[in-house]
Amino acid sequence: MAFLTLYTIGHRPPKWVREGFADYAKRLPPAWALELVELKAEPRSSDSAAERERARARECERLRARIPSGSRLVALDERGAAWTTETLATKLAAWRDAARPVSFVIGGPDGFTDAFRRDAEELWQLSRLTLPHALVRVIVAEALYRAWSLLAGHPYHRAGATE
């Protein structure tokens, strides 16, 4: 099992998304391996609130079934806390030291159920903007790589650098 896994509802993103995610994931050293697990979105036959809720519940159930027991659950959610790179790096170091894999989760088009959110140990808000789910994959991979680079003293992250 990888230390870091990104679970996402949605598959077959555009080529640039696959390439962007792969580029940042391969930059991480093996001990910090980042894997991607894609699950298909539930079909939605209408735009009714009841249909969206049923689909959201099914997607969350399928995510729960795939996420390994004992891993730290971090849900990407608009209600979450906004983290700086330094905050993410501090969290990653603590999670590494706890020797517990981390499961980052991107929900489907209608997000997560309240129960799924409550079960998450962390809710992480990437931006106050609404972002396309495919783009979020690339942003998460880059953020994880940047946080690792900060921990490793790698020059990729230049926090506090002056011109």
MARBA-730616 format. One record per residue: x, y, z of N, C-alpha, C in turn; residue number from 1; residue in one letter. Coordinates in nm, 3 decimals. Layout:
N
<pt <X; Y; Z>; <X; Y; Z>; <X; Y; Z>; NUM; "A">
...
***
This chain:
163
<pt <0.085; -0.118; 0.000>; <0.000; 0.000; 0.000>; <0.089; 0.124; 0.000>; 1; "M">
<pt <0.056; 0.218; -0.085>; <0.131; 0.343; -0.093>; <0.105; 0.427; 0.032>; 2; "A">
<pt <0.200; 0.511; 0.063>; <0.184; 0.603; 0.175>; <0.073; 0.703; 0.144>; 3; "F">
<pt <0.069; 0.752; 0.019>; <-0.029; 0.852; -0.022>; <-0.112; 0.797; -0.137>; 4; "L">
<pt <-0.243; 0.802; -0.123>; <-0.332; 0.758; -0.231>; <-0.438; 0.865; -0.251>; 5; "T">
<pt <-0.464; 0.897; -0.376>; <-0.570; 0.991; -0.411>; <-0.683; 0.911; -0.474>; 6; "L">
<pt <-0.797; 0.911; -0.406>; <-0.918; 0.845; -0.455>; <-1.005; 0.952; -0.518>; 7; "Y">
<pt <-1.060; 0.921; -0.633>; <-1.143; 1.020; -0.701>; <-1.261; 0.956; -0.771>; 8; "T">
<pt <-1.372; 1.024; -0.762>; <-1.488; 0.985; -0.842>; <-1.469; 1.053; -0.976>; 9; "I">
<pt <-1.472; 0.976; -1.080>; <-1.451; 1.027; -1.214>; <-1.332; 0.959; -1.276>; 10; "G">
<pt <-1.345; 0.924; -1.401>; <-1.235; 0.858; -1.471>; <-1.228; 0.912; -1.613>; 11; "H">
<pt <-1.124; 0.876; -1.680>; <-1.098; 0.922; -1.816>; <-1.089; 1.075; -1.826>; 12; "R">
<pt <-1.002; 1.134; -1.745>; <-0.984; 1.279; -1.758>; <-0.908; 1.309; -1.887>; 13; "P">
<pt <-0.902; 1.435; -1.926>; <-0.824; 1.471; -2.044>; <-0.677; 1.431; -2.028>; 14; "P">
<pt <-0.610; 1.417; -2.141>; <-0.470; 1.375; -2.142>; <-0.383; 1.466; -2.057>; 15; "K">
<pt <-0.406; 1.598; -2.064>; <-0.322; 1.690; -1.989>; <-0.335; 1.668; -1.838>; 16; "W">
<pt <-0.452; 1.623; -1.793>; <-0.471; 1.595; -1.650>; <-0.391; 1.470; -1.612>; 17; "V">
<pt <-0.404; 1.365; -1.692>; <-0.328; 1.241; -1.664>; <-0.178; 1.270; -1.663>; 18; "R">
<pt <-0.133; 1.348; -1.760>; <0.010; 1.380; -1.768>; <0.055; 1.468; -1.651>; 19; "E">
<pt <-0.026; 1.566; -1.614>; <0.010; 1.654; -1.503>; <0.019; 1.578; -1.372>; 20; "G">
<pt <-0.081; 1.494; -1.346>; <-0.079; 1.414; -1.223>; <0.044; 1.324; -1.224>; 21; "F">
<pt <0.066; 1.253; -1.334>; <0.178; 1.158; -1.343>; <0.312; 1.228; -1.324>; 22; "A">
<pt <0.325; 1.348; -1.379>; <0.450; 1.421; -1.367>; <0.485; 1.449; -1.221>; 23; "D">
<pt <0.390; 1.501; -1.145>; <0.419; 1.529; -1.004>; <0.431; 1.401; -0.922>; 24; "Y">
<pt <0.351; 1.301; -0.950>; <0.358; 1.176; -0.874>; <0.494; 1.109; -0.891>; 25; "A">
<pt <0.547; 1.112; -1.013>; <0.676; 1.045; -1.036>; <0.793; 1.121; -0.974>; 26; "K">
<pt <0.775; 1.247; -0.944>; <0.882; 1.325; -0.880>; <0.902; 1.285; -0.733>; 27; "R">
<pt <0.798; 1.231; -0.672>; <0.807; 1.192; -0.531>; <0.894; 1.067; -0.518>; 28; "L">
<pt <0.974; 1.059; -0.412>; <1.056; 0.938; -0.392>; <0.968; 0.819; -0.356>; 29; "P">
<pt <1.019; 0.697; -0.373>; <0.937; 0.577; -0.348>; <0.872; 0.572; -0.209>; 30; "P">
<pt <0.938; 0.621; -0.108>; <0.880; 0.619; 0.027>; <0.757; 0.710; 0.037>; 31; "A">
<pt <0.743; 0.802; -0.057>; <0.632; 0.896; -0.058>; <0.541; 0.871; -0.179>; 32; "W">
<pt <0.540; 0.748; -0.226>; <0.465; 0.715; -0.348>; <0.321; 0.765; -0.341>; 33; "A">
<pt <0.276; 0.824; -0.452>; <0.139; 0.873; -0.464>; <0.069; 0.792; -0.571>; 34; "L">
<pt <-0.034; 0.722; -0.531>; <-0.113; 0.642; -0.624>; <-0.247; 0.709; -0.649>; 35; "E">
<pt <-0.306; 0.676; -0.762>; <-0.436; 0.728; -0.800>; <-0.533; 0.612; -0.816>; 36; "L">
<pt <-0.649; 0.623; -0.752>; <-0.757; 0.525; -0.767>; <-0.879; 0.599; -0.817>; 37; "V">
<pt <-0.924; 0.563; -0.936>; <-1.039; 0.629; -0.999>; <-1.161; 0.537; -0.991>; 38; "E">
<pt <-1.274; 0.596; -0.955>; <-1.402; 0.524; -0.955>; <-1.499; 0.599; -1.043>; 39; "L">
<pt <-1.577; 0.528; -1.118>; <-1.675; 0.592; -1.205>; <-1.781; 0.663; -1.122>; 40; "K">
<pt <-1.827; 0.775; -1.174>; <-1.938; 0.846; -1.110>; <-2.065; 0.764; -1.130>; 41; "A">
<pt <-2.154; 0.773; -1.035>; <-2.285; 0.708; -1.047>; <-2.366; 0.778; -1.155>; 42; "E">
<pt <-2.441; 0.702; -1.232>; <-2.526; 0.767; -1.334>; <-2.634; 0.853; -1.268>; 43; "P">
<pt <-2.663; 0.960; -1.333>; <-2.769; 1.051; -1.287>; <-2.866; 1.067; -1.403>; 44; "R">
<pt <-2.988; 1.018; -1.383>; <-3.086; 1.023; -1.491>; <-3.166; 1.153; -1.492>; 45; "S">
<pt <-3.154; 1.227; -1.383>; <-3.223; 1.356; -1.376>; <-3.143; 1.448; -1.286>; 46; "S">
<pt <-3.183; 1.571; -1.280>; <-3.114; 1.668; -1.195>; <-3.191; 1.693; -1.066>; 47; "D">
<pt <-3.277; 1.600; -1.028>; <-3.355; 1.621; -0.906>; <-3.266; 1.607; -0.783>; 48; "S">
<pt <-3.303; 1.676; -0.677>; <-3.227; 1.669; -0.552>; <-3.221; 1.526; -0.500>; 49; "A">
<pt <-3.330; 1.452; -0.511>; <-3.333; 1.313; -0.463>; <-3.236; 1.226; -0.543>; 50; "A">
<pt <-3.232; 1.246; -0.673>; <-3.140; 1.169; -0.759>; <-2.995; 1.201; -0.726>; 51; "E">
<pt <-2.965; 1.329; -0.707>; <-2.829; 1.369; -0.671>; <-2.788; 1.309; -0.537>; 52; "R">
<pt <-2.881; 1.309; -0.441>; <-2.850; 1.254; -0.309>; <-2.825; 1.104; -0.316>; 53; "E">
<pt <-2.907; 1.033; -0.393>; <-2.885; 0.887; -0.410>; <-2.749; 0.860; -0.473>; 54; "R">
<pt <-2.716; 0.934; -0.576>; <-2.587; 0.914; -0.643>; <-2.472; 0.946; -0.548>; 55; "A">
<pt <-2.483; 1.056; -0.475>; <-2.379; 1.094; -0.378>; <-2.361; 0.984; -0.273>; 56; "R">
<pt <-2.471; 0.931; -0.222>; <-2.463; 0.825; -0.121>; <-2.396; 0.700; -0.178>; 57; "A">
<pt <-2.430; 0.662; -0.299>; <-2.369; 0.544; -0.361>; <-2.219; 0.567; -0.384>; 58; "R">
<pt <-2.183; 0.685; -0.429>; <-2.041; 0.715; -0.451>; <-1.963; 0.708; -0.320>; 59; "E">
<pt <-2.018; 0.764; -0.215>; <-1.950; 0.760; -0.085>; <-1.938; 0.617; -0.033>; 60; "C">
<pt <-2.039; 0.536; -0.053>; <-2.032; 0.395; -0.013>; <-1.920; 0.323; -0.089>; 61; "E">
<pt <-1.910; 0.348; -0.219>; <-1.807; 0.285; -0.299>; <-1.667; 0.333; -0.259>; 62; "R">
<pt <-1.657; 0.461; -0.226>; <-1.528; 0.512; -0.178>; <-1.489; 0.443; -0.047>; 63; "L">
<pt <-1.582; 0.435; 0.046>; <-1.554; 0.369; 0.175>; <-1.505; 0.226; 0.155>; 64; "R">
<pt <-1.565; 0.157; 0.058>; <-1.529; 0.017; 0.032>; <-1.386; 0.006; -0.023>; 65; "A">
<pt <-1.338; 0.109; -0.089>; <-1.204; 0.104; -0.150>; <-1.094; 0.156; -0.057>; 66; "R">
<pt <-1.128; 0.247; 0.032>; <-1.027; 0.307; 0.120>; <-0.989; 0.207; 0.228>; 67; "I">
<pt <-0.860; 0.177; 0.240>; <-0.817; 0.076; 0.338>; <-0.851; 0.117; 0.482>; 68; "P">
<pt <-0.894; 0.020; 0.557>; <-0.919; 0.042; 0.699>; <-0.790; 0.087; 0.766>; 69; "S">
<pt <-0.800; 0.184; 0.851>; <-0.682; 0.231; 0.924>; <-0.607; 0.344; 0.857>; 70; "G">
<pt <-0.643; 0.376; 0.733>; <-0.574; 0.489; 0.670>; <-0.638; 0.620; 0.716>; 71; "S">
<pt <-0.560; 0.725; 0.712>; <-0.610; 0.858; 0.749>; <-0.691; 0.910; 0.632>; 72; "R">
<pt <-0.814; 0.952; 0.657>; <-0.904; 1.000; 0.553>; <-0.903; 1.152; 0.549>; 73; "L">
<pt <-0.861; 1.206; 0.434>; <-0.857; 1.350; 0.412>; <-0.949; 1.378; 0.293>; 74; "V">
<pt <-1.061; 1.442; 0.319>; <-1.158; 1.472; 0.214>; <-1.134; 1.613; 0.160>; 75; "A">
<pt <-1.127; 1.624; 0.028>; <-1.115; 1.754; -0.036>; <-1.254; 1.812; -0.043>; 76; "L">
<pt <-1.277; 1.919; 0.031>; <-1.414; 1.968; 0.048>; <-1.414; 2.119; 0.066>; 77; "D">
<pt <-1.512; 2.183; 0.007>; <-1.522; 2.330; 0.016>; <-1.542; 2.378; 0.159>; 78; "E">
<pt <-1.587; 2.291; 0.247>; <-1.610; 2.329; 0.387>; <-1.485; 2.311; 0.473>; 79; "R">
<pt <-1.379; 2.263; 0.411>; <-1.257; 2.233; 0.485>; <-1.173; 2.354; 0.515>; 80; "G">
<pt <-1.062; 2.327; 0.579>; <-0.965; 2.432; 0.613>; <-0.872; 2.453; 0.495>; 81; "A">
<pt <-0.837; 2.579; 0.472>; <-0.738; 2.613; 0.370>; <-0.599; 2.599; 0.434>; 82; "A">
<pt <-0.511; 2.524; 0.370>; <-0.377; 2.500; 0.424>; <-0.273; 2.572; 0.341>; 83; "W">
<pt <-0.171; 2.620; 0.407>; <-0.053; 2.669; 0.336>; <0.034; 2.548; 0.302>; 84; "T">
<pt <0.132; 2.570; 0.218>; <0.227; 2.463; 0.188>; <0.299; 2.419; 0.316>; 85; "T">
<pt <0.331; 2.514; 0.399>; <0.400; 2.481; 0.525>; <0.312; 2.396; 0.615>; 86; "E">
<pt <0.183; 2.429; 0.620>; <0.090; 2.349; 0.700>; <0.082; 2.207; 0.646>; 87; "T">
<pt <0.068; 2.194; 0.515>; <0.063; 2.061; 0.455>; <0.192; 1.984; 0.483>; 88; "L">
<pt <0.306; 2.049; 0.472>; <0.434; 1.982; 0.500>; <0.439; 1.933; 0.645>; 89; "A">
<pt <0.394; 2.016; 0.737>; <0.392; 1.975; 0.878>; <0.301; 1.854; 0.899>; 90; "T">
<pt <0.184; 1.858; 0.836>; <0.092; 1.745; 0.846>; <0.154; 1.619; 0.785>; 91; "K">
<pt <0.214; 1.632; 0.668>; <0.275; 1.515; 0.603>; <0.384; 1.454; 0.692>; 92; "L">
<pt <0.465; 1.538; 0.752>; <0.571; 1.487; 0.840>; <0.511; 1.411; 0.958>; 93; "A">
<pt <0.407; 1.466; 1.017>; <0.342; 1.398; 1.131>; <0.278; 1.267; 1.085>; 94; "A">
<pt <0.213; 1.269; 0.970>; <0.150; 1.147; 0.919>; <0.255; 1.041; 0.887>; 95; "W">
<pt <0.367; 1.083; 0.829>; <0.477; 0.990; 0.802>; <0.528; 0.929; 0.932>; 96; "R">
<pt <0.547; 1.014; 1.032>; <0.599; 0.966; 1.160>; <0.501; 0.872; 1.228>; 97; "D">
<pt <0.372; 0.888; 1.202>; <0.271; 0.798; 1.259>; <0.265; 0.665; 1.182>; 98; "A">
<pt <0.337; 0.658; 1.071>; <0.344; 0.535; 0.989>; <0.206; 0.484; 0.952>; 99; "A">
<pt <0.124; 0.575; 0.908>; <-0.013; 0.542; 0.870>; <-0.040; 0.598; 0.732>; 100; "R">
<pt <-0.086; 0.516; 0.638>; <-0.112; 0.568; 0.504>; <-0.221; 0.674; 0.505>; 101; "P">
<pt <-0.216; 0.761; 0.404>; <-0.310; 0.872; 0.394>; <-0.392; 0.856; 0.267>; 102; "V">
<pt <-0.523; 0.867; 0.281>; <-0.616; 0.858; 0.169>; <-0.680; 0.994; 0.147>; 103; "S">
<pt <-0.640; 1.061; 0.039>; <-0.701; 1.187; -0.002>; <-0.818; 1.151; -0.092>; 104; "F">
<pt <-0.931; 1.220; -0.078>; <-1.050; 1.181; -0.152>; <-1.114; 1.303; -0.219>; 105; "V">
<pt <-1.138; 1.288; -0.350>; <-1.213; 1.387; -0.428>; <-1.348; 1.324; -0.456>; 106; "I">
<pt <-1.454; 1.388; -0.413>; <-1.588; 1.334; -0.432>; <-1.638; 1.350; -0.574>; 107; "G">
<pt <-1.758; 1.308; -0.595>; <-1.821; 1.319; -0.725>; <-1.875; 1.458; -0.750>; 108; "G">
<pt <-1.955; 1.473; -0.856>; <-2.005; 1.605; -0.893>; <-2.091; 1.671; -0.786>; 109; "P">
<pt <-2.148; 1.592; -0.695>; <-2.232; 1.648; -0.589>; <-2.165; 1.641; -0.453>; 110; "D">
<pt <-2.035; 1.611; -0.451>; <-1.961; 1.612; -0.326>; <-1.982; 1.490; -0.240>; 111; "G">
<pt <-1.969; 1.510; -0.110>; <-1.977; 1.403; -0.011>; <-2.106; 1.411; 0.068>; 112; "F">
<pt <-2.145; 1.298; 0.126>; <-2.256; 1.299; 0.221>; <-2.206; 1.361; 0.352>; 113; "T">
<pt <-2.297; 1.405; 0.434>; <-2.258; 1.459; 0.565>; <-2.187; 1.353; 0.647>; 114; "D">
<pt <-2.232; 1.228; 0.640>; <-2.169; 1.120; 0.716>; <-2.024; 1.099; 0.671>; 115; "A">
<pt <-1.999; 1.104; 0.542>; <-1.863; 1.086; 0.491>; <-1.774; 1.199; 0.543>; 116; "F">
<pt <-1.825; 1.321; 0.537>; <-1.750; 1.436; 0.588>; <-1.717; 1.418; 0.736>; 117; "R">
<pt <-1.814; 1.373; 0.814>; <-1.790; 1.353; 0.958>; <-1.684; 1.247; 0.983>; 118; "R">
<pt <-1.679; 1.145; 0.897>; <-1.582; 1.037; 0.915>; <-1.440; 1.078; 0.875>; 119; "D">
<pt <-1.429; 1.183; 0.797>; <-1.296; 1.229; 0.756>; <-1.222; 1.288; 0.875>; 120; "A">
<pt <-1.095; 1.256; 0.884>; <-1.014; 1.313; 0.992>; <-0.973; 1.456; 0.960>; 121; "E">
<pt <-0.970; 1.488; 0.832>; <-0.936; 1.623; 0.788>; <-1.027; 1.659; 0.671>; 122; "E">
<pt <-1.069; 1.784; 0.665>; <-1.136; 1.839; 0.548>; <-1.044; 1.947; 0.495>; 123; "L">
<pt <-1.002; 1.931; 0.370>; <-0.904; 2.022; 0.310>; <-0.969; 2.098; 0.196>; 124; "W">
<pt <-0.971; 2.229; 0.208>; <-1.023; 2.317; 0.103>; <-0.904; 2.370; 0.023>; 125; "Q">
<pt <-0.900; 2.336; -0.105>; <-0.791; 2.384; -0.189>; <-0.804; 2.531; -0.225>; 126; "L">
<pt <-0.928; 2.576; -0.242>; <-0.952; 2.712; -0.287>; <-1.096; 2.749; -0.257>; 127; "S">
<pt <-1.122; 2.877; -0.247>; <-1.260; 2.921; -0.235>; <-1.329; 2.919; -0.371>; 128; "R">
<pt <-1.250; 2.905; -0.477>; <-1.305; 2.892; -0.611>; <-1.362; 2.752; -0.630>; 129; "L">
<pt <-1.458; 2.739; -0.718>; <-1.505; 2.607; -0.759>; <-1.410; 2.560; -0.868>; 130; "T">
<pt <-1.346; 2.445; -0.845>; <-1.247; 2.393; -0.939>; <-1.299; 2.267; -1.007>; 131; "L">
<pt <-1.264; 2.246; -1.132>; <-1.301; 2.120; -1.197>; <-1.233; 2.003; -1.126>; 132; "P">
<pt <-1.306; 1.895; -1.104>; <-1.251; 1.782; -1.029>; <-1.124; 1.728; -1.093>; 133; "H">
<pt <-1.118; 1.726; -1.225>; <-0.997; 1.676; -1.292>; <-0.876; 1.763; -1.258>; 134; "A">
<pt <-0.894; 1.893; -1.255>; <-0.785; 1.984; -1.222>; <-0.740; 1.965; -1.077>; 135; "L">
<pt <-0.832; 1.932; -0.990>; <-0.798; 1.912; -0.849>; <-0.693; 1.801; -0.835>; 136; "V">
<pt <-0.701; 1.698; -0.917>; <-0.600; 1.590; -0.912>; <-0.460; 1.646; -0.930>; 137; "R">
<pt <-0.445; 1.732; -1.028>; <-0.313; 1.789; -1.058>; <-0.270; 1.881; -0.944>; 138; "V">
<pt <-0.360; 1.961; -0.894>; <-0.328; 2.054; -0.786>; <-0.285; 1.977; -0.660>; 139; "I">
<pt <-0.357; 1.870; -0.627>; <-0.320; 1.791; -0.508>; <-0.183; 1.728; -0.527>; 140; "V">
<pt <-0.157; 1.670; -0.644>; <-0.027; 1.608; -0.669>; <0.085; 1.712; -0.658>; 141; "A">
<pt <0.064; 1.830; -0.716>; <0.166; 1.934; -0.708>; <0.184; 1.981; -0.563>; 142; "E">
<pt <0.075; 1.999; -0.491>; <0.084; 2.044; -0.352>; <0.160; 1.943; -0.266>; 143; "A">
<pt <0.134; 1.815; -0.288>; <0.205; 1.711; -0.212>; <0.353; 1.711; -0.248>; 144; "L">
<pt <0.383; 1.725; -0.377>; <0.523; 1.730; -0.417>; <0.592; 1.853; -0.357>; 145; "Y">
<pt <0.526; 1.967; -0.361>; <0.584; 2.090; -0.307>; <0.606; 2.076; -0.156>; 146; "R">
<pt <0.510; 2.018; -0.085>; <0.526; 2.000; 0.060>; <0.641; 1.904; 0.090>; 147; "A">
<pt <0.651; 1.796; 0.012>; <0.764; 1.703; 0.030>; <0.895; 1.776; 0.005>; 148; "W">
<pt <0.900; 1.858; -0.102>; <1.024; 1.928; -0.134>; <1.065; 2.022; -0.021>; 149; "S">
<pt <0.968; 2.082; 0.044>; <0.997; 2.168; 0.159>; <1.059; 2.086; 0.272>; 150; "L">
<pt <0.999; 1.970; 0.300>; <1.052; 1.882; 0.406>; <1.193; 1.833; 0.372>; 151; "L">
<pt <1.216; 1.806; 0.244>; <1.344; 1.750; 0.200>; <1.452; 1.857; 0.180>; 152; "A">
<pt <1.414; 1.984; 0.194>; <1.510; 2.091; 0.169>; <1.543; 2.105; 0.020>; 153; "G">
<pt <1.456; 2.055; -0.064>; <1.474; 2.061; -0.209>; <1.444; 2.204; -0.256>; 154; "H">
<pt <1.515; 2.254; -0.355>; <1.493; 2.393; -0.397>; <1.362; 2.421; -0.471>; 155; "P">
<pt <1.283; 2.318; -0.502>; <1.156; 2.341; -0.572>; <1.070; 2.440; -0.495>; 156; "Y">
<pt <1.065; 2.423; -0.364>; <0.984; 2.515; -0.282>; <1.076; 2.621; -0.223>; 157; "H">
<pt <1.047; 2.743; -0.251>; <1.130; 2.853; -0.202>; <1.047; 2.942; -0.110>; 158; "R">
<pt <0.996; 2.885; -0.001>; <0.915; 2.962; 0.094>; <0.999; 3.075; 0.152>; 159; "A">
<pt <0.943; 3.192; 0.150>; <1.010; 3.306; 0.209>; <1.124; 3.360; 0.126>; 160; "G">
<pt <1.141; 3.310; 0.003>; <1.250; 3.358; -0.081>; <1.225; 3.504; -0.119>; 161; "A">
<pt <1.330; 3.578; -0.127>; <1.316; 3.719; -0.166>; <1.374; 3.737; -0.306>; 162; "T">
<pt <1.327; 3.838; -0.373>; <1.372; 3.868; -0.510>; <1.507; 3.935; -0.505>; 163; "E">
***
